[in-house]
Amino acid sequence: MGNNTARATMIGTALQVGMVVAGHFIPFVAENLFAIGGMGISALAGWLAMRGHRAGASAAAGQGAIAGGISAVIGIGVSVLLGDVPPSLLALGTASSVVTGMFGGMLARRR
């Protein structure tokens, strides 16, 4: 994992955990923003991982998937531990966020 991907993963993780903690105390956030917000944060993390870097599509998708997926699995794990979402969401939510992270990485890459 490169420096950009590590930094993007840390930023994405902070945003995911922040959203989850907010959702724990503010029902509107949990009910309306967990799914779209989590995937959006993962797409952002993927974009940050590849922003301004030259890379092929597969490398960009891979780095984006790493940043988006790791940040999501940590955020969803916190949400499971808080009792806000069922453990079964860990696999589905992470998989969805891996895909959006891939797209984010591919959008940010320079050809």
C-alpha positions in Angstrom: 0.0 0.0 0.0 1.5 3.3 -1.1 1.5 6.5 1.0 -1.5 8.0 -0.9 -3.5 4.8 -0.4 -2.6 4.7 3.3 -3.5 8.4 3.8 -6.8 7.9 1.8 -7.6 4.9 3.9 -7.1 6.8 7.2 -9.2 9.7 6.0 -11.9 7.4 4.8 -11.8 5.5 8.1 -12.1 8.7 10.1 -15.1 9.8 8.0 -16.8 6.3 8.2 -16.4 6.1 12.0 -17.6 9.7 12.4 -20.7 9.0 10.4 -21.4 5.8 12.4 -20.9 7.5 15.7 -23.2 10.4 14.5 -25.8 7.8 13.4 -25.6 6.1 16.8 -26.9 9.3 18.4 -28.9 10.9 15.6 -31.4 8.5 14.1 -31.9 10.5 10.9 -28.2 9.8 10.0 -28.5 6.1 10.6 -31.8 5.8 8.8 -31.0 8.0 5.8 -27.3 8.2 5.3 -25.6 5.0 6.4 -25.8 3.2 3.0 -25.3 6.1 0.6 -23.0 8.0 2.9 -20.8 4.9 3.5 -20.5 4.1 -0.2 -19.9 7.8 -1.0 -17.1 8.0 1.6 -15.5 4.8 0.1 -15.7 6.3 -3.4 -14.0 9.5 -2.0 -11.3 7.3 -0.3 -10.7 5.6 -3.6 -10.5 8.9 -5.4 -8.0 10.2 -2.8 -5.8 7.1 -3.2 -5.3 7.8 -6.9 -5.7 11.6 -7.2 -3.2 12.9 -9.6 -1.3 9.6 -10.1 -0.6 7.9 -13.4 -1.9 4.4 -13.3 -3.5 1.8 -15.4 -7.2 1.0 -14.8 -6.5 -2.2 -12.8 -4.0 -0.5 -10.5 -6.3 2.4 -9.9 -9.2 0.1 -9.3 -7.1 -2.0 -6.9 -5.8 0.9 -4.8 -9.3 2.4 -4.7 -10.8 -0.9 -3.6 -8.2 -1.1 -0.8 -8.9 2.4 0.5 -12.7 2.1 0.2 -12.9 -1.4 1.5 -10.7 -1.1 4.5 -12.3 2.2 5.6 -15.8 0.6 5.2 -15.1 -2.6 7.1 -13.8 -0.6 10.1 -16.7 1.8 10.0 -19.3 -1.0 9.7 -17.5 -3.0 12.4 -17.9 -0.1 14.8 -21.5 0.1 13.9 -21.9 -3.6 14.6 -20.2 -3.2 17.9 -22.5 -0.3 18.8 -25.5 -2.5 18.0 -26.8 -0.2 15.2 -26.6 -2.7 12.3 -26.6 -6.5 12.2 -23.3 -8.4 11.7 -24.6 -9.7 8.3 -24.2 -6.1 7.0 -20.4 -6.4 7.4 -20.0 -8.5 4.3 -22.6 -6.8 2.1 -21.7 -3.2 3.1 -18.0 -3.9 2.7 -18.4 -5.5 -0.7 -20.5 -2.5 -1.9 -17.9 -0.1 -0.6 -15.1 -2.0 -2.3 -16.9 -1.5 -5.6 -17.5 2.2 -5.0 -13.8 2.6 -3.9 -12.8 1.0 -7.2 -14.8 3.5 -9.2 -13.4 6.4 -7.2 -9.9 5.2 -7.9 -10.5 4.8 -11.6 -12.1 8.3 -11.8 -9.1 10.0 -10.2 -6.3 8.3 -12.1 -4.3 10.2 -14.7 -3.7 8.3 -17.9 
